[in-house]
Amino acid sequence: MNRRDFFVAGTGLSGFAQAVVAGFDAVTDGEVITNQTFENVAVGILVRANNVTIKRCTFRRLVSDGRNGTAVIVMSGTVGTRILDCEVDGRDSLSDGAGIVLQSGCRGGVVADC
């Protein structure tokens, strides 16, 4: 999957965010998402804010329309996202995705113990 796969043709970044069904849309700086389970969604968490922390979350049975099916997407331009001790289970996912995407242009991101 490449960067172009994330954008709906002709709509740019804002079109992508509206076109994807996310379990949680992190739009507030400094947000902390802990101990949550995300199932049966195209994207578990869509990160569009700075200094977001995602801890001890579980992502499974992700669904896809061919463009998504991803546990976490960190959007370009965000700073300081921390994804810690999360379980991304793709065994029962209904897509080819099931990982964590750090888009080009995000900075200071940390993914640890996932």
C-alpha positions in Angstrom: 0.0 0.0 0.0 1.4 3.4 -0.8 0.6 6.9 0.2 -1.7 7.5 -2.8 -3.9 4.6 -1.6 -5.0 6.8 1.3 -6.5 9.6 -0.7 -9.8 9.6 -2.5 -9.0 10.9 -6.0 -9.5 14.6 -6.4 -10.4 15.3 -2.7 -7.0 15.6 -1.0 -6.4 15.0 2.7 -9.8 16.3 4.0 -11.6 14.0 1.6 -9.7 11.0 3.0 -10.7 11.8 6.5 -14.3 12.0 5.6 -14.3 8.9 3.4 -13.0 6.5 6.1 -15.1 5.0 8.9 -12.8 5.2 12.0 -13.6 3.7 15.4 -12.0 6.9 16.9 -11.0 10.2 15.3 -8.2 11.7 17.5 -8.6 15.5 16.7 -7.7 17.0 20.1 -4.1 17.7 21.0 -2.8 15.7 23.9 -5.6 13.1 23.8 -5.0 9.7 25.5 -6.8 6.6 24.3 -6.3 3.7 26.7 -7.6 0.1 27.1 -10.0 0.2 24.2 -11.0 -2.5 21.7 -11.7 -1.6 18.1 -13.5 -4.2 16.0 -15.4 -4.2 12.7 -14.3 -0.7 11.5 -12.2 0.3 8.5 -9.7 2.2 10.7 -9.3 1.7 14.4 -7.9 5.2 15.2 -7.3 8.1 12.8 -4.8 10.5 14.4 -5.1 14.1 13.2 -3.8 15.9 16.3 -0.5 16.3 18.0 0.9 14.5 21.1 -1.8 11.7 21.0 -1.0 8.7 23.1 -2.6 5.3 22.3 -1.9 2.7 25.1 -2.9 -1.0 25.6 -5.5 -1.0 22.8 -6.6 -4.0 20.8 -7.5 -3.9 17.1 -9.1 -6.9 15.4 -11.6 -7.9 12.7 -10.9 -4.8 10.7 -13.0 -4.3 7.5 -11.9 -2.8 4.2 -13.2 -1.4 1.0 -9.8 -1.8 -0.5 -8.3 1.5 0.8 -8.1 0.8 4.5 -8.5 -1.9 7.1 -5.8 -0.5 9.3 -5.4 -0.3 13.1 -3.9 3.2 13.4 -3.3 5.8 10.8 -1.1 8.8 11.8 -1.8 11.6 9.4 0.9 13.7 7.7 1.8 16.9 9.7 1.1 15.4 13.2 3.8 15.5 15.9 4.5 13.3 18.9 2.2 10.3 18.5 2.9 7.5 20.9 1.5 4.0 20.2 2.4 1.8 23.1 1.7 -1.8 24.1 -1.1 -2.3 21.5 -2.2 -5.6 19.9 -2.9 -5.5 16.2 -4.5 -8.8 15.3 -5.0 -9.3 11.5 -6.0 -13.0 11.6 -9.8 -12.3 11.3 -9.5 -9.0 9.4 -11.6 -8.7 6.3 -8.9 -6.8 4.4 -5.2 -6.9 3.4 -4.4 -4.2 6.0 -4.1 -4.6 9.8 -1.1 -2.5 10.7 0.0 0.9 11.9 0.6 3.6 9.2 2.8 6.6 9.9 2.3 8.8 6.9 5.1 10.7 5.3 5.4 14.1 7.1 4.4 13.0 10.6 7.3 13.6 13.1 8.4 12.3 16.5 6.2 9.2 16.4 7.0 6.2 18.7 5.6 2.7 18.2 6.8 0.4 21.0 5.9 -3.1 22.4 3.1 -3.7 19.9 
